[in-house]
């Protein structure tokens, strides 16, 4: 890979503490935040500067790329489908020395209402509630592959993202936080925080997914929401929070991998 972009004047772009939700203003992206900070249910502090989540990183400006480098990002995990990458591009790893890992999503936001499957999804009373249950029932390989990368000793600091950084990214972030011991209420609050960023960038989502453009405004607003009920529905689908470890074992995220994630993510690691 090529060398670094060089020195950067000043500090990282605006970092706004929001409890444990640290929002980072990065030029050309949105919903980029550090999911560290705060403490686990047993009082262990969560590290900052190790795990970031974001919306798509294919429109980063030169200044945005400088911020990525200033954060020391070593790995970018792209959770989007191949179709999304083909349409919109990817993180320009030729310009910044990072490891780019494509963990291809088996499902993505629909783009064509003429497709019967897309139409059935978009016409569902609450499409995202359906998607979240589908992700843990049929798309769990996405989480397994991403968590494997995160568990590697030399993977961080890293950022993982989908398109809006809200749904696939949001559920992965929730699972990661629950694995390391974050209280469920705080996990849900972090998930809900995406709604603010996505609402502010709704035009971006509509441009990327023209299939939603003709929908009634209230339906589009619902698609842009971040309802904790969707995460809770996904947990119910696997048997509830009490069954999380058993479900993780069943899909290949074993005790050793979970221990590695805790070591990487806790401040005492």
C-alpha positions in Angstrom: 0.0 0.0 0.0 1.1 3.6 -0.5 2.6 5.7 2.3 0.6 7.8 4.6 -1.0 11.1 3.7 1.5 13.0 5.7 1.2 15.2 8.8 -2.1 16.8 9.7 -2.5 20.2 11.2 -4.4 20.4 14.4 -6.3 17.6 16.1 -9.0 15.3 14.9 -12.1 17.0 13.5 -14.7 17.9 16.1 -15.3 15.0 18.5 -18.5 15.5 20.5 -18.9 13.5 23.7 -22.5 12.3 23.9 -22.3 10.0 27.0 -20.5 7.0 25.6 -21.6 8.0 22.1 -18.7 10.1 20.7 -19.7 11.7 17.4 -16.9 12.5 15.1 -17.3 15.1 12.3 -15.5 13.5 9.4 -15.8 15.2 6.0 -17.6 13.2 3.4 -19.3 10.8 5.9 -22.0 10.8 8.5 -23.0 8.8 11.6 -19.3 8.2 12.3 -18.8 7.6 16.0 -16.7 5.9 18.6 -18.7 3.2 20.4 -16.3 3.2 23.3 -16.7 5.1 26.6 -19.0 4.3 29.4 -18.7 1.1 31.5 -19.9 -2.5 31.4 -22.5 -3.9 33.7 -19.7 -5.0 36.1 -18.0 -1.6 36.1 -15.2 -2.1 33.6 -14.5 0.9 31.5 -14.8 0.6 27.7 -11.9 1.8 25.7 -12.2 4.7 23.3 -10.3 5.0 20.0 -10.5 1.3 19.2 -13.9 0.6 17.6 -15.8 3.0 15.3 -19.0 2.7 13.4 -20.1 4.8 10.4 -22.3 5.2 7.4 -20.7 4.6 4.0 -17.2 5.8 3.5 -17.1 6.0 -0.3 -17.5 9.8 -0.4 -14.7 10.8 1.9 -13.0 14.0 0.9 -9.2 14.5 1.3 -9.9 16.1 4.6 -12.0 13.2 5.7 -9.3 10.7 4.7 -6.8 12.7 6.8 -9.1 12.3 9.8 -9.3 8.6 9.2 -5.5 8.5 9.2 -5.3 10.7 12.3 -7.6 8.3 14.1 -5.1 5.5 13.4 -7.7 3.3 11.6 -6.0 0.0 10.6 -9.0 -1.9 9.3 -12.2 -0.9 7.5 -15.0 -3.5 7.5 -17.6 -2.9 4.8 -20.9 -4.7 5.5 -22.7 -3.7 2.3 -23.8 -6.0 -0.5 -21.7 -6.3 -3.6 -24.4 -4.5 -5.5 -24.1 -1.5 -3.2 -20.4 -1.3 -3.7 -20.8 -1.7 -7.5 -23.3 1.3 -7.5 -21.5 3.6 -5.0 -17.9 2.6 -4.7 -15.8 1.7 -1.6 -13.3 3.2 0.8 -10.3 4.4 -1.2 -7.7 2.1 0.4 -5.2 2.9 -2.3 -4.8 6.3 -0.7 -4.7 5.4 2.9 -2.8 2.3 4.3 -5.7 0.4 5.8 -6.9 -3.2 5.4 -10.2 -3.2 3.7 -12.4 -6.2 4.4 -15.6 -6.7 2.5 -18.0 -8.9 4.6 -20.7 -9.1 2.0 -24.2 -8.6 3.3 -26.7 -11.2 1.9 -29.3 -8.5 2.1 -29.4 -4.8 1.5 -31.9 -2.0 1.1 -34.1 -2.5 -1.9 -33.5 -0.3 -5.0 -36.2 -1.3 -7.4 -39.9 -1.4 -6.6 -40.4 -3.4 -9.8 -38.7 -6.3 -8.1 -41.4 -8.4 -6.4 -39.2 -9.1 -3.4 -38.3 -5.4 -2.9 -42.0 -4.4 -3.3 -43.1 -7.0 -0.7 -40.4 -5.7 1.7 -41.3 -2.0 1.2 -45.0 -2.7 1.5 -44.6 -4.5 4.8 -46.2 -2.5 7.7 -42.8 -2.1 9.3 -40.1 -3.2 6.9 -37.1 -2.8 9.2 -38.6 -4.9 11.9 -38.8 -7.7 9.3 -35.2 -7.0 8.2 -33.7 -7.2 11.7 -35.3 -10.6 12.3 -34.1 -11.8 8.9 -30.5 -10.7 9.8 -30.3 -13.0 12.8 -32.2 -15.8 11.2 -30.7 -15.9 7.7 -27.9 -13.4 7.6 -26.0 -14.2 10.7 -22.8 -15.1 8.7 -22.4 -11.3 8.3 -22.0 -11.0 12.1 -19.7 -14.0 12.4 -17.3 -12.9 9.7 -17.2 -9.3 11.0 -16.7 -10.3 14.6 -13.9 -12.7 13.6 -12.0 -9.8 12.1 -12.6 -7.6 15.1 -11.3 -10.4 17.4 -7.9 -10.5 15.6 -5.2 -9.0 17.7 -3.9 -6.6 15.1 -7.2 -5.4 13.6 -7.8 -2.2 15.5 -8.4 0.6 15.6 -11.1 -0.3 13.1 -14.3 1.1 11.7 -17.3 -1.0 10.4 -20.0 0.4 8.2 -22.9 -0.3 5.9 -24.7 2.4 3.9 -26.6 4.5 6.5 -24.6 3.0 9.5 -27.9 2.4 11.1 -29.3 -1.1 10.5 -26.7 -3.7 9.7 -24.0 -1.6 11.4 -26.4 -0.9 14.2 -27.2 -4.5 14.9 -23.6 -5.5 14.7 -22.7 -2.7 17.1 -25.4 -3.9 19.5 -24.2 -7.5 19.4 -20.6 -6.3 20.0 -21.6 -4.1 22.9 -23.6 -6.9 24.5 -20.7 -9.3 24.1 -18.3 -7.1 26.0 -20.9 -6.4 28.7 -22.6 -3.1 28.0 -26.0 -2.8 29.7 -28.9 -3.4 27.3 -30.5 0.0 27.9 -27.2 1.7 26.9 -27.0 -0.5 23.8 -30.5 0.5 22.8 -29.8 4.2 23.4 -26.7 4.0 21.2 -28.7 2.4 18.5 -31.4 5.1 18.6 -28.7 7.8 18.2 -28.4 7.0 14.5 -31.8 8.4 13.8 -30.4 12.0 14.2 -27.6 11.5 11.7 -29.7 9.6 9.1 -32.5 12.2 9.3 -30.0 14.9 8.5 -28.7 13.0 5.5 -32.0 11.6 4.2 -31.3 13.0 0.7 -28.2 10.8 0.6 -30.2 7.7 1.3 -32.9 8.5 -1.2 -30.2 9.1 -3.9 -28.6 5.7 -3.1 -31.9 3.8 -3.0 -34.3 5.3 -5.6 -36.7 2.5 -4.8 -37.9 4.5 -1.8 -38.2 7.8 -3.6 -41.9 7.4 -4.5 -43.0 6.2 -1.1 -45.2 8.4 1.2 -43.2 10.7 3.4 -44.3 9.0 6.6 -43.1 5.6 5.2 -39.7 7.1 4.2 -39.4 8.6 7.6 -40.0 5.2 9.2 -37.3 3.7 7.1 -34.9 6.4 8.3 -35.8 5.8 11.9 -33.8 3.8 14.5 -36.4 2.1 16.6 -35.1 0.1 19.6 -38.0 -2.3 19.0 -36.1 -3.6 16.0 -33.1 -4.6 18.1 -35.4 -6.1 20.7 -37.2 -8.0 18.0 -34.0 -9.5 16.8 -33.1 -10.6 20.3 -36.5 -12.1 20.7 -35.9 -14.0 17.5 -32.9 -15.8 19.0 -34.6 -16.5 22.3 -34.0 -13.3 24.2 -30.9 -11.8 25.9 -30.5 -14.8 28.2 -30.0 -17.0 25.1 -27.4 -14.6 23.4 -24.3 -16.7 24.4 -25.9 -19.9 23.2 -26.9 -18.3 19.9 -23.4 -16.9 19.4 -22.0 -20.4 20.1 -24.4 -21.9 17.5 -23.3 -19.5 14.8 -19.5 -19.8 15.5 -18.8 -16.9 17.7 -17.3 -19.1 20.5 -16.2 -18.3 24.0 -12.6 -17.7 22.9 -13.6 -15.2 20.2 -15.9 -13.4 22.7 -13.0 -13.2 25.2 -10.8 -11.7 22.5 -13.4 -9.0 21.8 -13.6 -8.2 25.5 -9.8 -7.9 25.7 -9.6 -5.6 22.7 -12.5 -3.4 23.8 -12.0 -3.0 27.5 -9.8 -0.1 28.7 -7.9 -2.5 31.1 -6.9 -4.7 28.1 
